[in-house]
Amino acid sequence: MAREILINAAPFETRVALVERLKLVELFIERPAQRGVMGNVYKGRVTRVLPGMQAAFVDIGLEHAGYLHASDLDSGVPPMLGNEEGGVDFPGRTNGTEKLPIEQKLKRGHELLVQVARPPVGSKGARVTTNVSLAGRFLIATPGVDHIGISKRIADEAERLRLKEAVGAIKPVGQGFIIRTAAEGLSKREVQDDVKFLDKLWTNIRQKADSVGPPALLHQDMDVVLRIVRDFATADTHRILVDDPEQHQRVLEFVRATLPKLADHVELFEGTEAIFDRFGIEPQISKALERKIWLKSGGYIIFDHTEALTVIDVNTGRFIGKKSQADTILKTNLEAVTAIVEQIRLRNIGGLIVIDLIDMVDAAHRRTVFEALREAVKRDKSPTRLLPISELGLIEMTRRRNRESLSELLCESCFVCHGGRLIKSSQAIAYDVLRRLGREATAAGAATATTVRAVAHPAVVRFLRESEAQNIQQIEARSGKHIVLKPASGAAIDRIEIELIS
């Protein structure tokens, strides 16, 4: 499947779009002040042990203590296994102490080396594990788990054996590795270079742990640009397009070092319009924030979120079909399950999900729809568990989520209806303003202008003045123009007007 990676880089926010057949399938957003902690390794201190929950809280230096469940303490199951494409053949380990209750393993004040397995959400702290895994370009290192695993997507048995032998020949005693899909077809030297890199990284982490006291950050994963290139760039990646010269050079150097065959696919975007506008990404982002999604047939799906679960309702809408009612319902449900999986992936919806399909009397139709759903979720790298369609026409599923959902990143509770619905946040809109200011202040048509004025909702202007003054000054320095922010009382939250003044 032809894939493109589009990178929109700015000092205040970096966005990376994963595009397949011109359709946005995943969006990754990172802000310098809110850089994610997923995959970070910390030296922490146990602050509390909860025998009744078989869990402990660990201070790792974040706002909320990390949550360590007994199953993540010497369980032998690396925290990032679920992210590997297509599953992985990897036996766990036992150390003879796993059956002991957590209160006999940990005490308050104990120091631990832990890794963030799931990021903090709201008031809940990050979930952490003592089973560290470190991702390279072709391998994942699992220190302390003495096995070699391999992605199930590498189907050829001779190739699987060759790669395992290449890793096993130089693997340090007591350490394990998972061979990723990207390793298929690589030379022995390329694979072993990744073994050496990851072994050195783990050695550095342990040395740092010995020299600092808790809580302390020992290792931070790559930023979003290099991380997505590392995890998603494959042989079928048609193009990696970057709109910032500095980030383009970083990506090019990284690809040359790790996947040189893709170096010619890394391009600098130099169009006059914004990269996300040029490829139609912005409308797709806006659509992914809407409650109702229309289907091509005229049917529609509704997304409703509660604290405990997400409910997705399927309706025929304007679609009346050309044959029987049963065929109309079948076609709508088939179209809906494909769209639902696409939206779950794009919106990064996790936890318990209930899909309320249109009732189908025919058992064969129900099986057809369920199989279509099962096929659709195979394209999603996040582990998903499906239960068969119930007698009430409901499908229950769970999906692991390792980062914030799109709505959590870009939305906030409406300040008019006091939490009744979500609207695009003033912060997200402020970043839209900054992108437009930077683009229009330096456009060819702005040559005679001395001032650029942005008119926006008072909350947006307030955020820009209080939190983004430095970025506004950088735009002024780069463009040679004065930036004026004007609040518009009574304006819609998403209203933005940019005016050039001579």
C-alpha positions as CSV (number, residue, x, y, z in Angstrom):
1,M,0.0,0.0,0.0
2,A,1.5,3.3,-1.1
3,R,2.2,5.5,1.9
4,E,3.2,9.1,2.4
5,I,4.5,10.8,5.5
6,L,3.8,14.5,5.6
7,I,5.6,16.6,8.3
8,N,4.4,20.0,9.2
9,A,7.1,21.4,11.5
10,A,6.9,24.7,13.5
11,P,8.6,25.8,16.8
12,F,5.2,25.7,18.7
13,E,3.8,22.5,17.3
14,T,4.8,19.7,15.0
15,R,2.3,17.6,13.1
16,V,3.0,14.4,11.3
17,A,0.3,12.9,9.0
18,L,0.4,9.3,7.8
19,V,-1.4,9.2,4.5
20,E,-2.5,6.1,2.5
21,R,-4.1,6.5,-0.9
22,L,-4.5,10.3,-0.3
23,K,-6.5,9.6,2.9
24,L,-5.3,10.7,6.3
25,V,-5.1,7.5,8.5
26,E,-3.2,8.7,11.5
27,L,-2.1,12.1,12.9
28,F,0.6,12.7,15.4
29,I,1.0,16.0,17.2
30,E,3.7,17.1,19.6
31,R,4.2,20.4,21.3
32,P,7.6,21.3,23.0
33,A,6.0,22.2,26.3
34,Q,3.9,19.0,26.3
35,R,6.2,16.4,24.8
36,G,5.0,12.9,25.4
37,V,6.5,10.6,28.0
38,M,5.5,7.3,26.3
39,G,8.6,5.0,26.2
40,N,10.7,7.2,28.6
41,V,12.8,5.4,31.1
42,Y,13.0,6.7,34.7
43,K,14.7,5.9,38.0
44,G,11.8,6.1,40.4
45,R,11.0,5.6,44.0
46,V,8.0,3.6,45.4
47,T,5.8,5.9,47.4
48,R,2.9,3.6,48.2
49,V,2.1,-0.2,47.9
50,L,-1.5,-1.2,47.6
51,P,-1.9,-4.9,48.5
52,G,-5.7,-4.9,47.8
53,M,-5.1,-3.7,44.2
54,Q,-1.8,-5.6,43.7
55,A,-0.2,-2.3,42.6
56,A,2.2,0.4,43.7
57,F,2.7,4.1,43.0
58,V,6.1,5.2,41.9
59,D,7.4,8.8,41.9
60,I,9.1,9.4,38.5
61,G,9.1,13.2,38.7
62,L,5.9,13.8,36.8
63,E,2.8,15.7,38.1
64,H,1.2,12.4,39.1
65,A,2.9,9.2,40.4
66,G,3.3,6.3,38.0
67,Y,1.0,3.3,38.5
68,L,2.8,0.0,38.6
69,H,0.6,-3.1,38.6
70,A,1.9,-6.5,39.8
71,S,1.5,-7.8,36.2
72,D,4.1,-5.2,35.1
73,L,6.6,-6.2,37.7
74,D,9.0,-8.8,36.4
75,S,6.3,-10.3,34.3
76,G,8.6,-11.0,31.4
77,V,6.2,-9.3,28.9
78,P,7.8,-6.2,27.4
79,P,5.5,-3.1,27.4
80,M,5.8,-2.3,23.7
81,L,5.2,-5.8,22.2
82,G,1.6,-4.9,21.3
83,N,2.8,-2.2,19.0
84,E,4.8,-4.5,16.7
85,E,3.1,-5.0,13.4
86,G,1.2,-8.2,13.0
87,G,2.1,-9.6,16.4
88,V,5.3,-11.3,17.4
89,D,6.6,-14.8,18.3
90,F,8.1,-14.2,21.7
91,P,8.0,-16.5,24.8
92,G,7.8,-14.9,28.2
93,R,10.0,-15.7,31.2
94,T,9.5,-16.6,34.8
95,N,11.9,-16.0,37.6
96,G,10.4,-18.0,40.4
97,T,9.1,-15.0,42.3
98,E,6.1,-13.9,40.2
99,K,3.5,-15.7,42.3
100,L,4.5,-13.7,45.4
101,P,2.1,-10.8,46.2
102,I,3.4,-7.3,45.4
103,E,3.7,-6.4,49.1
104,Q,6.4,-9.1,49.4
105,K,8.3,-7.7,46.4
106,L,8.1,-4.0,47.0
107,K,8.3,-1.6,50.0
108,R,7.9,2.1,50.3
109,G,11.2,3.8,49.4
110,H,12.4,1.1,47.0
111,E,14.2,2.4,44.0
112,L,13.1,1.1,40.6
113,L,14.1,1.4,36.9
114,V,10.7,1.8,35.1
115,Q,9.5,2.7,31.7
116,V,6.2,4.4,30.8
117,A,4.0,1.8,29.1
118,R,0.9,4.1,28.9
119,P,0.9,7.9,29.1
120,P,-1.0,9.9,31.8
121,V,-4.6,10.7,30.9
122,G,-6.3,13.5,32.8
123,S,-5.8,13.1,36.5
124,K,-4.5,9.6,36.1
125,G,-0.7,9.0,36.2
126,A,1.3,7.1,33.7
127,R,1.3,3.3,33.8
128,V,4.8,2.0,34.2
129,T,6.6,-1.3,34.0
130,T,9.9,-2.6,35.1
131,N,10.3,-4.6,31.9
132,V,12.1,-2.0,29.7
133,S,12.1,-2.3,25.9
134,L,14.1,0.0,23.7
135,A,13.2,0.5,20.0
136,G,15.7,0.7,17.3
137,R,15.1,0.9,13.6
138,F,15.1,-2.8,12.9
139,L,15.0,-4.4,16.4
140,I,13.5,-3.9,19.9
141,A,15.8,-4.7,22.7
142,T,14.3,-6.4,25.8
143,P,17.0,-6.3,28.5
144,G,16.6,-9.2,31.0
145,V,14.4,-11.3,28.7
146,D,16.8,-13.8,27.2
147,H,14.9,-14.7,23.9
148,I,14.8,-13.7,20.3
149,G,11.4,-12.9,18.9
150,I,10.4,-12.0,15.3
151,S,7.5,-10.2,13.7
152,K,4.9,-12.6,12.3
153,R,4.8,-10.4,9.2
154,I,8.1,-11.9,8.1
155,A,6.6,-15.0,6.6
156,D,9.5,-16.7,4.9
157,E,10.9,-19.3,7.2
158,A,14.4,-19.2,5.7
159,E,14.5,-15.4,6.2
160,R,13.2,-15.7,9.8
161,L,16.0,-18.2,10.6
162,R,18.6,-16.1,8.9
163,L,17.6,-13.0,10.9
164,K,17.5,-14.9,14.2
165,E,20.9,-16.3,13.6
166,A,22.3,-12.8,12.8
167,V,21.0,-11.5,16.1
168,G,21.9,-14.5,18.1
169,A,25.5,-14.5,16.9
170,I,26.3,-11.3,18.8
171,K,23.4,-11.0,21.3
172,P,24.7,-10.2,24.8
173,V,24.0,-13.0,27.4
174,G,20.8,-12.3,29.3
175,Q,19.4,-9.8,26.8
176,G,16.6,-10.3,24.3
177,F,15.6,-8.8,21.0
178,I,12.5,-8.6,18.8
179,I,13.2,-8.5,15.1
180,R,10.9,-5.9,13.5
181,T,9.2,-6.2,10.1
182,A,11.6,-3.5,8.8
183,A,14.5,-5.9,9.2
184,E,13.3,-8.2,6.4
185,G,15.9,-8.4,3.6
186,L,18.6,-6.5,5.4
187,S,22.2,-7.6,5.5
188,K,23.7,-9.4,8.5
189,R,25.8,-6.3,9.2
190,E,22.9,-3.9,9.2
191,V,21.0,-6.1,11.7
192,Q,24.0,-6.6,14.0
193,D,24.7,-2.8,13.9
194,D,21.3,-2.3,15.5
195,V,22.1,-4.9,18.1
196,K,25.3,-3.0,19.0
197,F,23.5,0.3,19.1
198,L,20.7,-0.9,21.4
199,D,23.2,-2.7,23.7
200,K,25.2,0.5,24.0
201,L,22.0,2.5,24.7
202,W,21.0,0.1,27.5
203,T,24.5,0.3,29.0
204,N,24.3,4.1,29.0
205,I,20.9,4.0,30.8
206,R,22.2,1.7,33.5
207,Q,25.3,3.8,34.0
208,K,23.2,6.9,34.4
209,A,20.9,5.1,36.8
210,D,23.9,4.3,39.0
211,S,25.0,8.0,39.1
212,V,21.7,9.8,39.9
213,G,19.0,9.6,42.6
214,P,15.3,9.2,42.0
215,P,13.2,10.6,40.5
216,A,15.3,11.0,37.3
217,L,14.7,10.8,33.6
218,L,17.3,8.3,32.2
219,H,16.2,8.0,28.6
220,Q,13.8,9.9,26.4
221,D,12.4,8.5,23.2
222,M,12.9,10.3,19.9
223,D,10.8,13.4,19.1
224,V,7.7,12.8,17.0
225,V,9.4,13.5,13.6
226,L,12.1,10.8,13.9
227,R,10.0,8.4,15.9
228,I,7.3,8.3,13.2
229,V,9.9,7.9,10.4
230,R,11.5,5.1,12.4
231,D,8.3,3.3,13.1
232,F,6.3,3.8,9.9
233,A,8.8,4.3,7.0
234,T,9.0,1.1,5.1
235,A,9.8,-0.1,1.6
236,D,6.3,0.9,0.4
237,T,6.7,4.5,1.6
238,H,6.3,6.5,-1.5
239,R,7.4,9.8,-0.1
240,I,8.5,11.6,3.1
241,L,7.7,15.2,2.6
242,V,8.9,17.9,5.1
243,D,8.0,21.6,5.0
244,D,10.9,22.8,7.2
245,P,14.6,22.9,5.9
246,E,16.1,22.1,9.2
247,Q,13.8,19.2,9.9
248,H,14.2,18.0,6.3
249,Q,17.9,17.7,6.9
250,R,17.5,15.8,10.2
251,V,15.1,13.3,8.5
252,L,17.4,12.9,5.5
253,E,20.4,12.2,7.8
254,F,18.4,9.8,9.9
255,V,17.1,7.9,6.8
256,R,20.5,7.7,5.2
257,A,21.9,6.2,8.4
258,T,19.1,3.7,9.1
259,L,17.3,3.0,5.8
260,P,19.4,4.3,3.0
261,K,17.2,2.8,0.3
262,L,14.6,5.4,1.2
263,A,16.9,8.4,1.1
264,D,15.7,9.4,-2.3
265,H,12.1,9.5,-1.0
266,V,12.8,12.3,1.4
267,E,11.8,15.6,-0.1
268,L,11.6,19.2,1.0
269,F,8.1,20.8,0.5
270,E,8.5,24.2,-1.0
271,G,5.0,25.0,-2.2
272,T,3.4,28.4,-1.7
273,E,0.5,27.0,0.3
274,A,0.7,25.1,3.6
275,I,1.6,21.4,3.2
276,F,-1.5,20.2,5.0
277,D,-3.7,22.5,2.8
278,R,-1.9,21.3,-0.3
279,F,-2.8,17.6,0.4
280,G,-6.2,18.2,1.9
281,I,-5.3,17.2,5.4
282,E,-7.0,20.1,7.3
283,P,-10.5,19.2,6.3
284,Q,-9.9,15.6,7.3
285,I,-8.7,16.7,10.7
286,S,-11.8,18.8,11.1
287,K,-14.0,15.9,10.1
288,A,-12.3,13.7,12.7
289,L,-13.5,16.1,15.4
290,E,-17.1,15.9,14.4
291,R,-19.7,13.8,16.2
292,K,-21.5,12.7,13.0
293,I,-19.7,11.2,10.0
294,W,-21.6,10.8,6.7
295,L,-21.1,7.7,4.6
296,K,-20.9,7.8,0.8
297,S,-24.2,5.8,0.6
298,G,-26.1,8.4,2.6
299,G,-26.0,6.6,5.9
300,Y,-24.1,8.0,8.8
301,I,-22.4,7.1,12.1
302,I,-22.5,8.9,15.4
303,F,-19.6,9.0,18.0
304,D,-20.5,9.5,21.7
305,H,-17.9,9.5,24.4
306,T,-18.3,8.9,28.1
307,E,-15.7,8.4,30.8
308,A,-16.1,4.7,30.7
309,L,-16.6,3.9,26.9
310,T,-17.2,5.1,23.4
311,V,-20.5,4.3,21.7
312,I,-20.8,4.3,17.9
313,D,-24.2,4.3,16.4
314,V,-24.9,3.3,12.7
315,N,-27.9,4.7,10.8
316,T,-29.2,4.3,7.3
317,G,-29.9,8.0,7.0
318,R,-30.8,9.0,3.5
319,F,-29.8,5.6,2.0
320,I,-32.9,3.7,0.9
321,G,-31.2,1.1,-1.4
322,K,-32.4,-0.4,-4.6
323,K,-33.3,-3.9,-3.5
324,S,-34.6,-5.3,-0.2
325,Q,-34.4,-3.7,3.2
326,A,-32.0,-6.5,4.3
327,D,-29.6,-5.7,1.5
328,T,-29.8,-2.0,2.3
329,I,-29.0,-2.7,5.9
330,L,-26.1,-5.0,5.0
331,K,-24.6,-2.5,2.6
332,T,-24.8,0.3,5.2
333,N,-23.3,-1.8,8.0
334,L,-20.4,-3.0,5.7
335,E,-19.6,0.6,4.7
336,A,-20.0,1.7,8.3
337,V,-17.5,-0.8,9.9
338,T,-14.8,0.2,7.4
339,A,-15.4,3.9,8.2
340,I,-15.6,3.2,11.9
341,V,-12.1,1.5,12.0
342,E,-10.6,4.3,10.0
343,Q,-12.1,6.9,12.4
344,I,-11.1,5.0,15.5
345,R,-7.5,4.8,14.2
346,L,-7.5,8.5,13.2
347,R,-9.2,9.7,16.3
348,N,-7.0,7.3,18.4
349,I,-10.0,6.1,20.4
350,G,-9.0,3.6,23.1
351,G,-10.6,1.5,25.9
352,L,-14.0,-0.1,25.6
353,I,-15.9,0.6,22.4
354,V,-19.5,-0.5,21.6
355,I,-20.7,-0.4,18.0
356,D,-24.5,-0.4,17.6
357,L,-25.1,-1.7,14.1
358,I,-28.4,-1.6,12.3
359,D,-30.2,-4.9,13.2
360,M,-29.7,-7.7,10.8
361,V,-32.0,-10.7,10.8
362,D,-29.9,-12.8,8.5
363,A,-27.2,-14.7,10.3
364,A,-25.0,-14.8,7.2
365,H,-25.2,-11.0,6.9
366,R,-24.0,-10.7,10.5
367,R,-21.1,-13.0,9.8
368,T,-20.2,-11.0,6.7
369,V,-20.2,-7.7,8.6
370,F,-18.2,-9.1,11.5
371,E,-15.5,-10.5,9.1
372,A,-15.3,-7.2,7.4
373,L,-14.7,-5.5,10.7
374,R,-12.1,-8.1,11.7
375,E,-10.3,-7.5,8.4
376,A,-10.4,-3.7,8.8
377,V,-8.8,-3.8,12.3
378,K,-5.8,-5.8,10.9
379,R,-4.5,-2.5,9.4
380,D,-4.4,-0.9,12.9
381,K,-1.1,-1.4,14.8
382,S,-2.8,-0.9,18.2
383,P,-3.9,-4.2,19.6
384,T,-7.7,-4.7,19.4
385,R,-10.0,-7.4,20.8
386,L,-13.4,-8.1,19.2
387,L,-16.4,-9.9,20.5
388,P,-19.0,-11.4,18.1
389,I,-22.1,-9.5,17.2
390,S,-24.6,-9.9,20.1
391,E,-28.3,-10.7,19.6
392,L,-29.0,-7.0,20.1
393,G,-26.8,-6.2,17.1
394,L,-24.0,-4.8,19.3
395,I,-20.2,-5.4,18.9
396,E,-18.0,-4.9,21.9
397,M,-14.3,-4.2,21.3
398,T,-11.3,-2.9,23.2
399,R,-8.4,-1.0,21.7
400,R,-5.1,-0.2,23.4
401,R,-4.2,3.5,23.2
402,N,-0.6,4.7,23.8
403,R,-1.1,8.4,23.3
404,E,-3.8,11.0,23.8
405,S,-6.8,10.9,21.5
406,L,-7.3,13.6,18.8
407,S,-10.1,15.2,20.7
408,E,-8.0,15.4,23.9
409,L,-5.2,17.1,22.0
410,L,-7.4,19.5,20.0
411,C,-10.6,20.1,21.9
412,E,-12.0,21.4,25.2
413,S,-15.4,21.5,26.9
414,C,-17.6,24.2,25.5
415,F,-17.6,27.3,27.8
416,V,-21.1,28.2,26.6
417,C,-23.0,25.0,27.3
418,H,-20.6,24.2,30.2
419,G,-19.2,20.9,29.2
420,G,-22.2,19.6,27.2
421,R,-20.0,19.2,24.1
422,L,-16.5,19.5,22.9
423,I,-15.2,22.3,20.8
424,K,-11.8,23.0,19.3
425,S,-9.6,24.4,22.0
426,S,-8.4,28.0,22.1
427,Q,-4.8,26.6,22.2
428,A,-5.4,24.6,19.0
429,I,-6.9,27.6,17.2
430,A,-4.1,29.8,18.4
431,Y,-1.6,27.5,16.7
432,D,-3.8,27.8,13.5
433,V,-3.4,31.6,13.9
434,L,0.4,31.3,14.2
435,R,0.7,29.1,11.2
436,R,-1.4,31.5,9.1
437,L,0.6,34.5,10.4
438,G,3.9,32.9,9.5
439,R,2.6,32.0,6.0
440,E,0.9,35.2,5.1
441,A,3.4,37.6,6.6
442,T,6.1,36.1,4.3
443,A,4.0,35.6,1.2
444,A,4.9,37.4,-2.0
445,G,1.7,39.5,-1.8
446,A,2.7,40.9,1.6
447,A,5.8,42.7,0.3
448,T,4.4,46.2,0.7
449,A,2.7,45.5,4.1
450,T,4.2,46.8,7.3
451,T,1.8,45.2,9.7
452,V,-0.2,42.0,9.9
453,R,-3.3,42.0,12.0
454,A,-4.9,38.8,13.3
455,V,-8.5,39.1,14.5
456,A,-9.7,36.2,16.7
457,H,-11.8,35.2,19.7
458,P,-10.7,36.9,23.0
459,A,-9.7,33.5,24.5
460,V,-7.4,32.8,21.5
461,V,-5.8,36.2,21.6
462,R,-5.3,35.9,25.3
463,F,-3.5,32.6,24.9
464,L,-1.3,34.0,22.1
465,R,-0.3,37.0,24.2
466,E,0.4,35.0,27.4
467,S,1.9,31.8,26.0
468,E,3.2,32.5,22.5
469,A,4.8,35.9,22.7
470,Q,8.2,34.5,21.8
471,N,6.9,32.8,18.6
472,I,5.1,36.0,17.5
473,Q,8.4,37.8,17.9
474,Q,10.1,35.2,15.8
475,I,7.5,35.7,13.0
476,E,8.1,39.5,13.2
477,A,11.9,39.0,13.0
478,R,11.6,36.6,10.1
479,S,9.1,38.7,8.1
480,G,10.1,42.2,9.1
481,K,6.5,43.1,9.9
482,H,4.7,44.1,13.0
483,I,2.1,41.6,14.3
484,V,-1.0,43.0,15.9
485,L,-3.5,40.8,17.8
486,K,-7.1,42.0,17.9
487,P,-9.8,40.3,20.1
488,A,-13.2,40.1,18.5
489,S,-15.9,40.1,21.2
490,G,-18.8,37.8,20.4
491,A,-16.9,36.1,17.6
492,A,-17.1,32.3,17.2
493,I,-14.2,30.5,18.9
494,D,-12.8,29.3,15.5
495,R,-13.1,32.6,13.7
496,I,-9.7,33.8,12.3
497,E,-9.1,36.8,10.1
498,I,-5.7,37.9,8.9
499,E,-5.3,41.4,7.5
500,L,-2.3,43.0,5.7
501,I,-1.8,46.7,6.5
502,S,0.5,48.9,4.4
